[in-house]
Amino acid sequence: MPFIEVFDREPVQETRAVATSLMTDGLCAAFGIKPEIVTVYYFSTPENSYGHAGKYGENAEIFRIFAKVHAFPRSAEAKAKAARALTGALCRAYGAQPRDVIVYFFDRDPGDAFHGGVASA
């Protein structure tokens, strides 16, 4: 814990490799954690699997990259620092514009996270 879920458009593997490295570094710096506890999962959303503002597929606005960070609670300042780092990492890796990268934080109580069947709390 924490882990990051990224929804993207089936990029080449090198893009995800760069994104993984940059996001891990950024999250570790923002949260003061070690890279050994950070995991990144990618979910491909191919053409015609995206809608926005009531429009679907190629009629929708530009595709946005979403990142969801699941972690134990952190301060608003730490989250803002992490969001800036993740946005920069995804922009660099994917060639995206900052306005097209969305980062959401999902705070998880340590008592709700079990590693090897043992609660983290």
C-alpha atoms as a printed R data frame, in Angstrom:
    type eleno elety resid chain resno       x       y       z
1   ATOM     1    CA   MET     A     1   0.000   0.000   0.000
2   ATOM     2    CA   PRO     A     2  -0.358   2.484  -1.627
3   ATOM     3    CA   PHE     A     3  -1.357   1.477  -5.098
4   ATOM     4    CA   ILE     A     4  -2.161   3.464  -8.202
5   ATOM     5    CA   GLU     A     5  -4.683   2.508 -10.872
6   ATOM     6    CA   VAL     A     6  -4.131   4.122 -14.274
7   ATOM     7    CA   PHE     A     7  -6.714   4.120 -17.053
8   ATOM     8    CA   ASP     A     8  -5.008   4.685 -20.402
9   ATOM     9    CA   ARG     A     9  -5.349   3.963 -24.129
10  ATOM    10    CA   GLU     A    10  -3.153   0.886 -24.687
11  ATOM    11    CA   PRO     A    11   0.216   2.628 -25.076
12  ATOM    12    CA   VAL     A    12   3.465   0.903 -25.969
13  ATOM    13    CA   GLN     A    13   5.102  -0.850 -23.015
14  ATOM    14    CA   GLU     A    14   7.905   1.717 -22.806
15  ATOM    15    CA   THR     A    15   5.340   4.418 -21.987
16  ATOM    16    CA   ARG     A    16   4.063   2.448 -19.018
17  ATOM    17    CA   ALA     A    17   7.611   1.655 -17.882
18  ATOM    18    CA   VAL     A    18   8.480   5.372 -17.812
19  ATOM    19    CA   ALA     A    19   5.167   6.243 -16.123
20  ATOM    20    CA   THR     A    20   5.677   3.565 -13.451
21  ATOM    21    CA   SER     A    21   9.139   4.809 -12.572
22  ATOM    22    CA   LEU     A    22   8.200   8.496 -12.515
23  ATOM    23    CA   MET     A    23   4.948   8.011 -10.599
24  ATOM    24    CA   THR     A    24   6.620   5.793  -8.006
25  ATOM    25    CA   ASP     A    25   9.400   8.340  -7.472
26  ATOM    26    CA   GLY     A    26   6.905  11.193  -7.203
27  ATOM    27    CA   LEU     A    27   4.572   9.417  -4.804
28  ATOM    28    CA   CYS     A    28   7.460   8.321  -2.598
29  ATOM    29    CA   ALA     A    29   8.786  11.877  -2.415
30  ATOM    30    CA   ALA     A    30   5.353  13.310  -1.629
31  ATOM    31    CA   PHE     A    31   4.375  10.717   0.974
32  ATOM    32    CA   GLY     A    32   7.814   9.981   2.447
33  ATOM    33    CA   ILE     A    33   7.586   6.253   1.674
34  ATOM    34    CA   LYS     A    34   9.803   3.616   0.072
35  ATOM    35    CA   PRO     A    35   9.248   2.383  -3.503
36  ATOM    36    CA   GLU     A    36   9.008  -1.225  -2.321
37  ATOM    37    CA   ILE     A    37   5.461  -0.618  -1.088
38  ATOM    38    CA   VAL     A    38   4.093   1.136  -4.221
39  ATOM    39    CA   THR     A    39   2.227  -0.843  -6.877
40  ATOM    40    CA   VAL     A    40   0.826   0.424 -10.191
41  ATOM    41    CA   TYR     A    41  -1.981  -1.300 -12.103
42  ATOM    42    CA   TYR     A    42  -2.879  -0.347 -15.683
43  ATOM    43    CA   PHE     A    43  -6.297  -0.676 -17.267
44  ATOM    44    CA   SER     A    44  -6.510  -0.256 -21.018
45  ATOM    45    CA   THR     A    45  -9.492   1.554 -22.426
46  ATOM    46    CA   PRO     A    46  -9.346   0.970 -26.184
47  ATOM    47    CA   GLU     A    47 -11.110   3.075 -28.795
48  ATOM    48    CA   ASN     A    48 -14.856   3.293 -28.314
49  ATOM    49    CA   SER     A    49 -14.650   2.578 -24.597
50  ATOM    50    CA   TYR     A    50 -14.807   6.189 -23.445
51  ATOM    51    CA   GLY     A    51 -17.523   8.780 -23.119
52  ATOM    52    CA   HIS     A    52 -17.505  12.304 -21.726
53  ATOM    53    CA   ALA     A    53 -20.087  15.081 -21.409
54  ATOM    54    CA   GLY     A    54 -22.765  12.870 -22.931
55  ATOM    55    CA   LYS     A    55 -20.669  12.090 -26.018
56  ATOM    56    CA   TYR     A    56 -19.212   8.708 -26.803
57  ATOM    57    CA   GLY     A    57 -16.205   7.363 -28.694
58  ATOM    58    CA   GLU     A    58 -14.688   9.609 -31.325
59  ATOM    59    CA   ASN     A    59 -17.386  12.231 -30.636
60  ATOM    60    CA   ALA     A    60 -16.194  12.656 -27.039
61  ATOM    61    CA   GLU     A    61 -13.657  15.238 -26.011
62  ATOM    62    CA   ILE     A    62 -10.004  14.306 -25.904
63  ATOM    63    CA   PHE     A    63  -9.306  11.127 -23.947
64  ATOM    64    CA   ARG     A    64  -8.301  11.783 -20.345
65  ATOM    65    CA   ILE     A    65  -5.856   9.699 -18.357
66  ATOM    66    CA   PHE     A    66  -7.214   8.853 -14.906
67  ATOM    67    CA   ALA     A    67  -5.061   7.859 -11.947
68  ATOM    68    CA   LYS     A    68  -6.632   6.639  -8.711
69  ATOM    69    CA   VAL     A    69  -4.385   6.536  -5.662
70  ATOM    70    CA   HIS     A    70  -5.453   4.162  -2.893
71  ATOM    71    CA   ALA     A    71  -3.489   4.905   0.278
72  ATOM    72    CA   PHE     A    72  -3.658   5.454   3.989
73  ATOM    73    CA   PRO     A    73  -4.834   8.999   4.783
74  ATOM    74    CA   ARG     A    74  -2.386  11.833   4.105
75  ATOM    75    CA   SER     A    75  -2.577  15.585   4.571
76  ATOM    76    CA   ALA     A    76  -4.028  17.818   1.868
77  ATOM    77    CA   GLU     A    77  -0.519  19.214   1.336
78  ATOM    78    CA   ALA     A    78   0.962  15.739   0.761
79  ATOM    79    CA   LYS     A    79  -1.875  14.865  -1.630
80  ATOM    80    CA   ALA     A    80  -1.360  18.104  -3.577
81  ATOM    81    CA   LYS     A    81   2.358  17.381  -3.871
82  ATOM    82    CA   ALA     A    82   1.612  13.822  -4.997
83  ATOM    83    CA   ALA     A    83  -1.001  15.019  -7.516
84  ATOM    84    CA   ARG     A    84   1.501  17.427  -9.065
85  ATOM    85    CA   ALA     A    85   4.131  14.685  -9.250
86  ATOM    86    CA   LEU     A    86   1.756  12.135 -10.778
87  ATOM    87    CA   THR     A    87   0.383  14.645 -13.273
88  ATOM    88    CA   GLY     A    88   3.896  15.567 -14.358
89  ATOM    89    CA   ALA     A    89   4.897  11.921 -14.615
90  ATOM    90    CA   LEU     A    90   1.895  11.000 -16.759
91  ATOM    91    CA   CYS     A    91   2.289  14.051 -18.980
92  ATOM    92    CA   ARG     A    92   5.937  13.227 -19.563
93  ATOM    93    CA   ALA     A    93   5.370   9.509 -20.183
94  ATOM    94    CA   TYR     A    94   2.273   9.861 -22.383
95  ATOM    95    CA   GLY     A    95   2.866  13.260 -23.978
96  ATOM    96    CA   ALA     A    96  -0.410  14.447 -22.417
97  ATOM    97    CA   GLN     A    97  -1.393  17.941 -21.380
98  ATOM    98    CA   PRO     A    98  -1.922  18.575 -17.643
99  ATOM    99    CA   ARG     A    99  -5.608  19.370 -18.199
100 ATOM   100    CA   ASP     A   100  -6.059  15.847 -19.567
101 ATOM   101    CA   VAL     A   101  -4.680  14.071 -16.494
102 ATOM   102    CA   ILE     A   102  -7.017  13.509 -13.560
103 ATOM   103    CA   VAL     A   103  -5.804  12.234 -10.169
104 ATOM   104    CA   TYR     A   104  -8.178  11.024  -7.454
105 ATOM   105    CA   PHE     A   105  -7.242   9.974  -3.939
106 ATOM   106    CA   PHE     A   106  -9.091   7.210  -2.107
107 ATOM   107    CA   ASP     A   107  -8.138   7.178   1.554
108 ATOM   108    CA   ARG     A   108  -8.080   3.713   3.089
109 ATOM   109    CA   ASP     A   109  -8.175   3.072   6.800
110 ATOM   110    CA   PRO     A   110  -5.233   0.859   7.810
111 ATOM   111    CA   GLY     A   111  -7.747  -1.516   9.425
112 ATOM   112    CA   ASP     A   112  -9.292  -2.078   5.994
113 ATOM   113    CA   ALA     A   113  -6.010  -3.177   4.365
114 ATOM   114    CA   PHE     A   114  -4.847  -6.747   4.861
115 ATOM   115    CA   HIS     A   115  -1.453  -7.976   3.698
116 ATOM   116    CA   GLY     A   116  -1.028 -11.722   3.814
117 ATOM   117    CA   GLY     A   117  -4.334 -11.951   5.684
118 ATOM   118    CA   VAL     A   118  -3.164  -9.600   8.453
119 ATOM   119    CA   ALA     A   119  -4.647  -6.153   9.031
120 ATOM   120    CA   SER     A   120  -2.254  -3.234   8.619
121 ATOM   121    CA   ALA     A   121  -3.662  -1.448  11.695
